[in-house]
């Protein structure tokens, strides 16, 4: 095998490796996109069923009240105990 043929083989190999990497990247992006959309649909169902419980989980807070104000707007307020209100 001469240098010209070796160089040609290297160029072809680089082309196929790049194509393979591009295909893998596109599959990965597609999988992330579909996974994220599934997660968002699940959160939306959770919000529709019980906005207060969903917001407590999302915000890691037990002392909040959450209600829908519009279709896509959730009002979140903090609860205060009677001892907190006296201060």
Secondary structure, DSSP 8 states (H G I E B T S, - for coil): --HHHHHHHHHHHHHHHHHHHHHHHHHHHHHHHHHHHHHHHHHHHHHHH-HHHHHHHHHT-SSEEEEEEETTEEEEEE---HHHHT-
